[in-house]
Amino acid sequence: MELAQLLRQRRSVHSFEDRPVSPEQVTQWLEAAVWVPNYHMTQPWRFILTYGEGRRKIASALRQLKEAGSEKNSDIGQRFYDKIMAIPMILTVLMKEDPRLTVREEDYASTCCIIHNLSLLAWEQGIGMVWETYGWLHDDLFREAVGIRPGEKAVGNLHIGYPGKIPAARPRIPASQLITIYDQA
């Protein structure tokens, strides 16, 4: 598929079929996806791939978090548990946080580029994903459950799977309306 076409056709997928994605395939995509511009080659990223029974670790931590925070709705924890267990694969994308703001911002941008590259590589193979940045990614209970180290930022959880439903395209503001051009005059 031509890159421009791939960029326009990619969608964030929230609903997945109940069939596994190969961890080897995701690893192969990551091998290509990490070839992004990166300030002084700090390469601050790390990935936690969770699938199959491993999802219970995330689902249990999330159930515990939701149940602790909700006195009104006693089944909210179970609903979140079930939601996580319905996702075929979750890739938690992490970034080592440099104390220098400029380096940290460059590292964040590079790590985000990896996520975008990965989404295109997956989409090209008929596999969808959505990039989620829940508040609970920063909660100590979740961080401990999945093995996020001190000094690492959870850039997001990528939900990965064969699309159960592909959302329709949503319009974008044309770049021609957002660009300011100065010529040499």
N, C-alpha and C positions, 0 to 999 in steps of 0.2 A: 504494500500500500504506500502511496506517496505520502511524504511527511506532512505536507500542508493539509491533505485530506484526513490523515490520521488525527491531527490536531483538532480539526473541526468536528470529527465524528466521535471522539472520546467522550464518555459520560461518566459521571459519578453514580455508581450502582449501589443501591441500598438493600436490594432484595436478591437473594442468591438461591441457586438450585442446591439441593442436598447431595452434592458430590464433591469429593476432595480435589484439591489442587496439589500438584506435586511439589514438595519442598525443594527438590532438586531444580525444578523449573524456576522457582522464585530465586534461588541462589544464583542460577545462571543469569537471570535478569539483573540481579544486583551487581554481578561482576561487570556488566556493561553500564549500568546506571551510575556507578560511582565515578565514571569518567567525566566529572563536571569541573568547571573552573573553581579553584580553591586557593584562597589567600595563603601564600607561603607554604602550600601543600600540607596544611595542618591535619587534614583528613580526620576531623573530630567525630565522625559518625560511628555508630554501632547499631546492630539490629537484633531484636529478639523475635523469633518466629514461633508462633504458637498455633497448633492445630490439633485435631483429634481430641484425645483425652486431656491434653495439655491445656485446652481452653477452660477446663474446670478451675484452674488456678485463678485466672482472670475473673471468671464468672462468680466464683465463691467470694473473692475479695470485693467485687462490686456489690454482690448481694449484701454482704456484711456492712459495707459503707451506706448503702441505700436504706437498709433496715435501721441502722443507728440514727439516721437523719430524718426518719419519717414516723411520727407517732400516729398520724391520721390514717395512713394507708399501709396496712400490715402486709399486703401482698406485693408491694412495689419491688422489694428485693428479689423475689422470685421472678417477677416479670423481666427485670434486668438480667438475671441469671439465664433465663430462657432465651433472651435476645442474643446474648453473647454466644450461647451454645448453638444458635442457629447460623452463626457466621462460620463458614468453612475454615477460614484461616485469618489470623491477625498478625500483622507485622508491626511491632512497636519500634519506631525510629527514634534513636537517641543521638544526642550531640553533647560532647564534652564542652562545658562552658568555660571559656577562657576569661580570666579576670579583666583583660583589656577589652573595652567596649567595641572598638573598631574590629578587632579580630573576631569577637563573639558575633557581631552582626554579619561579617563576611562568612563566618562558619555557618550561621543560621541560613543565610541565602543559599550557600552551596548545598546544605543538607536538604533544603526545600527543592532544589533542582533535582536531586536524586529521586525524591518522591515523584516529581513530575515525570522524569525519565522512566521510572518504574511503571507508572500508570500507563504510559504510551506503549512500553514493551509488552505489558500484560494485555492491553486492549488489542494490540496487533494480533495476539494469539487467541482472542475471543474470551478473555478473562477480564472481569470488571473489578473495580475497587472504589472505595470512598476513603477519603482522608478525614479522620475525625480528630478533633482537639478538645476533648472533654476536660472539664475542670478536675475530674478525679484522677487524671494522669499525673497530677502534682501531689496527690494525697499520699502520705507515708504508707498507709496500708496497701495501696495498689503498688507503689514503688517497690516495697519489700516483697510483695507476692510475686512480681515478675522479674525481680533482680535488677532494678534500676539503681545504679551506684550513686553515691554522693558526688555532686559536681556535674551530673548529667542532666540535661534538659530532655524531657519527653516531647519531641517535636510533633508527634502524632501517632495514632493507631491507624493502620491501614487495614480495612476490612477487605478481604480478597476472596473471590469465588467466581464461579460461572454465573452469569447474570440470570436471575429469575425473571426480571423485568428490566427493560432498558428505558430510562426516562427520555422524554422528547427533548430536543434541543431547546435551550432558552436563549433568546436573542442577546447579542453582545453589542455594546456601543461601538460603532466602527472606529478604528484607530485614526482614520482621517479626520474625525471630529475631535480627537484628543491630542493631536500633535501640533506643536508650534515649530515653525521652520524659519530659521534665519539664513539668509544667503550672505554673500560676502560684501554686499553694498554698505 
